[in-house]
Amino acid sequence: MGSDSDWRVMSDASQALTDFGVPHEVEVVSAHRTPDKLIAYGREARGRGIRVIIAGAGGAAHLPGMLASVTALPVIGVPVPLATLDGLDSLLSIVQMPAGIPVATVSIGGARNAGLLAVRMLGIADPAHADAIETYARELEGVVEEKNRRLKEAL
């Protein structure tokens, strides 16, 4: 994440990864304040065994795109809402990448979905992750059915 203040949003990605047993790291890397660290982090990530990067940033939100420009790994961008513009500026900064530098982008504040998307990506090569996501999807179906039942009983 670009700042430790982004943790209030990005902790949801970390929790999703933890829920699925995916080892991960948490790091503050600022595109503007620590550019050398950003470049080193992105270039060395694959060699360290990282398979997906989730990058959350607010405001100018250059972190996800800059990481995507220095690694072959998939990068998932999380627009972090700030006090001004409610994260729309972050969303547009992350989603409007130039041709050749793709960044998958989730909703404003959608860090949990970023974690789930990372697990799905890992599931391409790891059947255990794919199975866990399928189980999770079935559990979501059950949650919706239970909510529907409660709603009908309350009418």
Accessible surface in RSA format (square Angstrom, percent):
REM  Atomic radii and reference values for relative SASA: ProtOr
REM  Chains: A
REM  Algorithm: Lee & Richards
REM  Probe-radius: 1.40
REM  Slices: 20
REM RES _ NUM      All-atoms   Total-Side   Main-Chain    Non-polar    All polar
REM                ABS   REL    ABS   REL    ABS   REL    ABS   REL    ABS   REL
RES MET A   1    21.92  11.4   8.26   5.5  13.66  32.5   8.26   7.0  13.66  18.1
RES GLY A   2    10.89  13.4   0.00   N/A  10.89  13.4  10.49  28.8   0.41   0.9
RES SER A   3    30.46  25.7  28.24  37.7   2.21   5.1  15.26  32.5  15.20  21.3
RES ASP A   4   108.52  76.0  98.40  97.9  10.12  23.9  32.32  76.1  76.20  76.0
RES SER A   5    67.99  57.5  54.43  72.6  13.57  31.3  52.20 111.2  15.79  22.1
RES ASP A   6     6.15   4.3   6.15   6.1   0.00   0.0   0.00   0.0   6.15   6.1
RES TRP A   7   102.94  41.3 102.94  49.8   0.00   0.0  77.90  41.5  25.04  40.6
RES ARG A   8   142.50  59.8 109.18  55.7  33.32  79.3  75.13 102.7  67.37  40.8
RES VAL A   9    14.10   9.3  12.09  10.9   2.01   4.9  14.10  12.3   0.00   0.0
RES MET A  10    12.34   6.4  10.75   7.1   1.59   3.8  10.75   9.1   1.59   2.1
RES SER A  11    32.26  27.3  29.59  39.5   2.67   6.2  15.24  32.5  17.02  23.8
RES ASP A  12    67.22  47.1  66.10  65.8   1.12   2.7   4.95  11.6  62.27  62.1
RES ALA A  13     4.27   3.9   4.27   6.6   0.00   0.0   4.27   6.0   0.00   0.0
RES SER A  14    18.89  16.0  16.93  22.6   1.96   4.5   5.07  10.8  13.82  19.4
RES GLN A  15    94.31  52.7  91.80  67.1   2.51   6.0  37.25  79.3  57.06  43.3
RES ALA A  16     0.00   0.0   0.00   0.0   0.00   0.0   0.00   0.0   0.00   0.0
RES LEU A  17    14.41   8.0  14.41  10.3   0.00   0.0  14.41  10.1   0.00   0.0
RES THR A  18    79.24  56.4  64.56  65.4  14.68  35.0  56.07  75.3  23.16  35.0
RES ASP A  19    82.15  57.5  43.28  43.1  38.87  91.9  22.97  54.1  59.18  59.0
RES PHE A  20    31.92  16.0  14.13   8.8  17.79  46.3  20.22  12.3  11.71  33.5
RES GLY A  21    58.48  72.1   0.00   N/A  58.48  72.1  36.50 100.2  21.98  49.2
RES VAL A  22    11.43   7.5   8.61   7.8   2.82   6.8   9.75   8.5   1.68   4.6
RES PRO A  23   121.58  88.6  95.77  87.3  25.81  93.8 107.13  88.4  14.46  89.8
RES HIS A  24    71.46  39.1  29.75  20.7  41.71 106.7  36.59  37.7  34.87  40.6
RES GLU A  25    78.12  44.8  53.90  40.8  24.21  57.7  35.78  69.2  42.34  34.6
RES VAL A  26    73.44  48.3  44.89  40.6  28.54  68.8  48.27  41.9  25.16  68.2
RES GLU A  27    67.14  38.5  56.48  42.7  10.66  25.4  11.33  21.9  55.81  45.6
RES VAL A  28    62.91  41.4  55.15  49.9   7.76  18.7  55.15  47.9   7.76  21.0
RES VAL A  29     4.52   3.0   4.35   3.9   0.17   0.4   4.52   3.9   0.00   0.0
RES SER A  30     6.39   5.4   6.03   8.0   0.37   0.8   2.90   6.2   3.50   4.9
RES ALA A  31    17.76  16.3   2.69   4.1  15.08  34.3   2.74   3.9  15.02  39.8
RES HIS A  32   112.23  61.3  84.64  58.8  27.59  70.6  65.63  67.6  46.60  54.2
RES ARG A  33   173.50  72.8 143.91  73.4  29.59  70.4  73.49 100.4 100.01  60.6
RES THR A  34    52.25  37.2  46.86  47.5   5.39  12.9  52.25  70.2   0.00   0.0
RES PRO A  35    65.44  47.7  65.01  59.3   0.43   1.6  65.44  54.0   0.00   0.0
RES ASP A  36   118.19  82.8 111.74 111.2   6.45  15.3  37.97  89.4  80.21  80.0
RES LYS A  37    85.29  41.6  76.13  46.7   9.17  21.8  55.35  49.8  29.95  31.9
RES LEU A  38     2.19   1.2   2.19   1.6   0.00   0.0   2.19   1.5   0.00   0.0
RES ILE A  39    59.00  33.6  59.00  44.0   0.00   0.0  59.00  42.5   0.00   0.0
RES ALA A  40    41.62  38.3  36.02  55.6   5.59  12.7  41.36  58.2   0.26   0.7
RES TYR A  41    37.08  17.3  31.64  18.0   5.43  14.1  23.92  18.0  13.15  16.2
RES GLY A  42     0.58   0.7   0.00   N/A   0.58   0.7   0.00   0.0   0.58   1.3
RES ARG A  43   162.62  68.3 135.24  68.9  27.38  65.2  45.36  62.0 117.26  71.1
RES GLU A  44    98.37  56.5  92.70  70.1   5.67  13.5  35.67  69.0  62.70  51.2
RES ALA A  45     0.00   0.0   0.00   0.0   0.00   0.0   0.00   0.0   0.00   0.0
RES ARG A  46   160.74  67.5 150.19  76.6  10.55  25.1  31.85  43.5 128.88  78.1
RES GLY A  47    77.87  96.0   0.00   N/A  77.87  96.0  41.04 112.6  36.83  82.5
RES ARG A  48   120.81  50.7  83.76  42.7  37.05  88.2  62.90  86.0  57.91  35.1
RES GLY A  49    53.79  66.3   0.00   N/A  53.79  66.3  36.73 100.8  17.06  38.2
RES ILE A  50    32.43  18.5  25.73  19.2   6.71  16.2  30.47  21.9   1.96   5.3
RES ARG A  51   123.51  51.9 112.76  57.5  10.74  25.6  54.40  74.3  69.11  41.9
RES VAL A  52    23.92  15.7   6.23   5.6  17.69  42.6   6.23   5.4  17.69  48.0
RES ILE A  53     9.86   5.6   6.68   5.0   3.18   7.7   9.86   7.1   0.00   0.0
RES ILE A  54    33.45  19.0  11.86   8.8  21.59  52.0  11.86   8.5  21.59  58.6
RES ALA A  55     1.31   1.2   0.39   0.6   0.91   2.1   1.31   1.8   0.00   0.0
RES GLY A  56     0.00   0.0   0.00   N/A   0.00   0.0   0.00   0.0   0.00   0.0
RES ALA A  57     5.66   5.2   5.42   8.4   0.24   0.5   5.66   8.0   0.00   0.0
RES GLY A  58    20.49  25.3   0.00   N/A  20.49  25.3   1.89   5.2  18.59  41.6
RES GLY A  59    15.09  18.6   0.00   N/A  15.09  18.6  14.83  40.7   0.26   0.6
RES ALA A  60    52.44  48.2  33.50  51.7  18.95  43.1  42.92  60.4   9.53  25.2
RES ALA A  61     3.98   3.7   0.00   0.0   3.98   9.1   0.99   1.4   2.99   7.9
RES HIS A  62    88.38  48.3  82.66  57.5   5.73  14.6  58.05  59.8  30.33  35.3
RES LEU A  63     3.91   2.2   3.44   2.5   0.47   1.2   3.44   2.4   0.47   1.3
RES PRO A  64     0.00   0.0   0.00   0.0   0.00   0.0   0.00   0.0   0.00   0.0
RES GLY A  65     7.69   9.5   0.00   N/A   7.69   9.5   5.81  15.9   1.88   4.2
RES MET A  66    83.33  43.2  82.71  54.7   0.62   1.5  49.30  41.9  34.03  45.1
RES LEU A  67     4.51   2.5   4.51   3.2   0.00   0.0   4.51   3.2   0.00   0.0
RES ALA A  68    12.95  11.9   2.76   4.3  10.19  23.2   3.07   4.3   9.88  26.2
RES SER A  69    54.69  46.2  26.39  35.2  28.30  65.2  22.83  48.6  31.85  44.6
RES VAL A  70    27.66  18.2  11.46  10.4  16.20  39.0  19.96  17.3   7.70  20.9
RES THR A  71    22.72  16.2   1.27   1.3  21.45  51.1   9.11  12.2  13.61  20.6
RES ALA A  72    89.35  82.2  46.35  71.5  43.01  97.8  57.68  81.2  31.68  83.9
RES LEU A  73    20.88  11.6  12.90   9.2   7.98  20.1  13.68   9.6   7.21  19.4
RES PRO A  74    56.46  41.2  44.94  41.0  11.52  41.9  56.46  46.6   0.00   0.0
RES VAL A  75     4.56   3.0   0.54   0.5   4.02   9.7   0.54   0.5   4.02  10.9
RES ILE A  76     0.00   0.0   0.00   0.0   0.00   0.0   0.00   0.0   0.00   0.0
RES GLY A  77     0.00   0.0   0.00   N/A   0.00   0.0   0.00   0.0   0.00   0.0
RES VAL A  78     0.00   0.0   0.00   0.0   0.00   0.0   0.00   0.0   0.00   0.0
RES PRO A  79     0.00   0.0   0.00   0.0   0.00   0.0   0.00   0.0   0.00   0.0
RES VAL A  80     0.00   0.0   0.00   0.0   0.00   0.0   0.00   0.0   0.00   0.0
RES PRO A  81    35.58  25.9  33.83  30.8   1.75   6.4  33.89  28.0   1.69  10.5
RES LEU A  82    69.18  38.5  59.45  42.5   9.73  24.5  64.11  45.0   5.07  13.6
RES ALA A  83   106.47  97.9  63.77  98.4  42.70  97.1  76.80 108.2  29.67  78.6
RES THR A  84    96.09  68.3  91.46  92.7   4.63  11.0  76.24 102.4  19.85  30.0
RES LEU A  85   120.20  66.9  98.98  70.8  21.22  53.4 108.40  76.1  11.80  31.8
RES ASP A  86   109.65  76.8 103.58 103.1   6.07  14.3  30.65  72.1  79.01  78.8
RES GLY A  87     0.00   0.0   0.00   N/A   0.00   0.0   0.00   0.0   0.00   0.0
RES LEU A  88    92.23  51.4  92.21  66.0   0.02   0.0  92.21  64.8   0.02   0.0
RES ASP A  89    34.85  24.4  27.60  27.5   7.26  17.2  23.54  55.4  11.31  11.3
RES SER A  90     0.00   0.0   0.00   0.0   0.00   0.0   0.00   0.0   0.00   0.0
RES LEU A  91    45.78  25.5  45.78  32.8   0.00   0.0  45.78  32.2   0.00   0.0
RES LEU A  92    89.28  49.7  87.63  62.7   1.66   4.2  87.93  61.8   1.35   3.6
RES SER A  93    40.38  34.1  19.15  25.6  21.24  48.9  12.91  27.5  27.47  38.5
RES ILE A  94     0.57   0.3   0.00   0.0   0.57   1.4   0.57   0.4   0.00   0.0
RES VAL A  95    73.61  48.4  56.85  51.5  16.76  40.4  56.91  49.4  16.70  45.3
RES GLN A  96   134.46  75.2 112.98  82.6  21.49  51.2  31.82  67.7 102.64  77.8
RES MET A  97    51.01  26.4  25.33  16.8  25.69  61.2  17.65  15.0  33.36  44.2
RES PRO A  98    88.00  64.1  73.73  67.2  14.28  51.9  85.41  70.5   2.59  16.1
RES ALA A  99   110.11 101.2  69.62 107.4  40.50  92.1  82.19 115.7  27.92  74.0
RES GLY A 100    69.45  85.6   0.00   N/A  69.45  85.6  37.80 103.7  31.65  70.9
RES ILE A 101    47.79  27.2  47.01  35.0   0.78   1.9  47.53  34.2   0.27   0.7
RES PRO A 102   110.50  80.5  95.20  86.8  15.30  55.6 104.06  85.9   6.44  40.0
RES VAL A 103    18.01  11.9   0.00   0.0  18.01  43.4   0.89   0.8  17.12  46.4
RES ALA A 104    39.14  36.0  22.96  35.4  16.18  36.8  33.95  47.8   5.19  13.7
RES THR A 105    39.09  27.8   3.72   3.8  35.36  84.3   3.78   5.1  35.31  53.4
RES VAL A 106    18.88  12.4  10.83   9.8   8.06  19.4  18.12  15.7   0.77   2.1
RES SER A 107    70.56  59.6  56.63  75.6  13.93  32.1  51.29 109.2  19.28  27.0
RES ILE A 108    62.97  35.8  41.71  31.1  21.26  51.2  41.71  30.0  21.26  57.7
RES GLY A 109    26.67  32.9   0.00   N/A  26.67  32.9   9.50  26.1  17.17  38.5
RES GLY A 110    12.50  15.4   0.00   N/A  12.50  15.4  12.50  34.3   0.00   0.0
RES ALA A 111     0.01   0.0   0.00   0.0   0.01   0.0   0.00   0.0   0.01   0.0
RES ARG A 112    82.88  34.8  81.86  41.7   1.02   2.4  51.43  70.3  31.45  19.1
RES ASN A 113    87.16  60.1  83.83  81.0   3.33   8.0   9.61  23.1  77.55  75.0
RES ALA A 114     0.00   0.0   0.00   0.0   0.00   0.0   0.00   0.0   0.00   0.0
RES GLY A 115     0.00   0.0   0.00   N/A   0.00   0.0   0.00   0.0   0.00   0.0
RES LEU A 116    19.90  11.1  19.90  14.2   0.00   0.0  19.90  14.0   0.00   0.0
RES LEU A 117    55.21  30.7  53.70  38.4   1.50   3.8  54.57  38.3   0.64   1.7
RES ALA A 118     2.93   2.7   2.93   4.5   0.00   0.0   2.93   4.1   0.00   0.0
RES VAL A 119     0.00   0.0   0.00   0.0   0.00   0.0   0.00   0.0   0.00   0.0
RES ARG A 120   140.53  59.0 129.97  66.3  10.56  25.2  32.52  44.4 108.02  65.5
RES MET A 121    46.70  24.2  37.13  24.6   9.58  22.8  38.51  32.7   8.19  10.9
RES LEU A 122    14.14   7.9  11.19   8.0   2.96   7.4  14.13   9.9   0.01   0.0
RES GLY A 123    10.31  12.7   0.00   N/A  10.31  12.7   2.63   7.2   7.68  17.2
RES ILE A 124   155.31  88.4 119.62  89.1  35.69  86.0 127.88  92.1  27.43  74.4
RES ALA A 125    85.87  79.0  52.56  81.1  33.31  75.8  61.07  86.0  24.80  65.7
RES ASP A 126    40.45  28.3  39.00  38.8   1.45   3.4   9.29  21.9  31.16  31.1
RES PRO A 127    98.78  72.0  94.30  86.0   4.48  16.3  98.51  81.3   0.27   1.7
RES ALA A 128    68.82  63.3  55.48  85.6  13.34  30.3  61.50  86.6   7.32  19.4
RES HIS A 129    21.60  11.8  21.46  14.9   0.14   0.4  10.89  11.2  10.71  12.5
RES ALA A 130    34.51  31.7  30.04  46.4   4.46  10.2  34.00  47.9   0.51   1.3
RES ASP A 131    84.42  59.1  82.55  82.2   1.87   4.4  26.74  62.9  57.68  57.5
RES ALA A 132    34.09  31.3  25.50  39.4   8.59  19.5  32.77  46.1   1.32   3.5
RES ILE A 133    14.44   8.2  14.42  10.7   0.03   0.1  14.42  10.4   0.03   0.1
RES GLU A 134    99.71  57.2  96.70  73.2   3.02   7.2  30.54  59.1  69.17  56.5
RES THR A 135    57.35  40.8  57.35  58.1   0.00   0.0  41.69  56.0  15.66  23.7
RES TYR A 136    45.10  21.1  44.06  25.1   1.04   2.7  31.71  23.8  13.38  16.5
RES ALA A 137    40.69  37.4  38.00  58.6   2.69   6.1  38.87  54.7   1.81   4.8
RES ARG A 138   140.36  58.9 131.87  67.2   8.49  20.2  65.14  89.0  75.22  45.6
RES GLU A 139   103.83  59.6  94.38  71.4   9.45  22.5  46.68  90.3  57.15  46.7
RES LEU A 140    83.48  46.5  83.26  59.6   0.22   0.6  83.41  58.6   0.07   0.2
RES GLU A 141   114.54  65.8 109.69  83.0   4.85  11.5  43.22  83.6  71.32  58.2
RES GLY A 142    40.85  50.4   0.00   N/A  40.85  50.4  35.32  96.9   5.53  12.4
RES VAL A 143    71.83  47.3  68.45  62.0   3.38   8.1  71.10  61.8   0.73   2.0
RES VAL A 144    92.33  60.8  91.54  82.9   0.79   1.9  91.78  79.7   0.54   1.5
RES GLU A 145   109.47  62.9 106.03  80.2   3.45   8.2  45.04  87.1  64.44  52.6
RES GLU A 146    60.65  34.8  57.59  43.6   3.06   7.3  29.41  56.9  31.25  25.5
RES LYS A 147   127.22  62.1 121.49  74.5   5.73  13.6  70.48  63.4  56.74  60.4
RES ASN A 148    55.82  38.5  50.92  49.2   4.89  11.8  15.07  36.3  40.75  39.4
RES ARG A 149   107.66  45.2 102.67  52.3   5.00  11.9  66.12  90.4  41.54  25.2
RES ARG A 150   134.56  56.5 130.04  66.3   4.52  10.8  51.26  70.1  83.30  50.5
RES LEU A 151   107.90  60.1 102.74  73.5   5.16  13.0 107.31  75.4   0.58   1.6
RES LYS A 152   132.78  64.8 118.66  72.8  14.11  33.6  71.63  64.5  61.15  65.1
RES GLU A 153   120.48  69.2  86.45  65.4  34.03  81.0  48.40  93.6  72.08  58.8
RES ALA A 154    86.06  79.1  45.00  69.4  41.06  93.4  56.18  79.1  29.88  79.1
RES LEU A 155   165.73  92.3 104.83  75.0  60.90 153.1 133.55  93.8  32.18  86.6
END  Absolute sums over single chains surface
CHAIN  1 A     8746.0       6911.8       1834.2       5307.9       3438.1
END  Absolute sums over all chains
TOTAL          8746.0       6911.8       1834.2       5307.9       3438.1
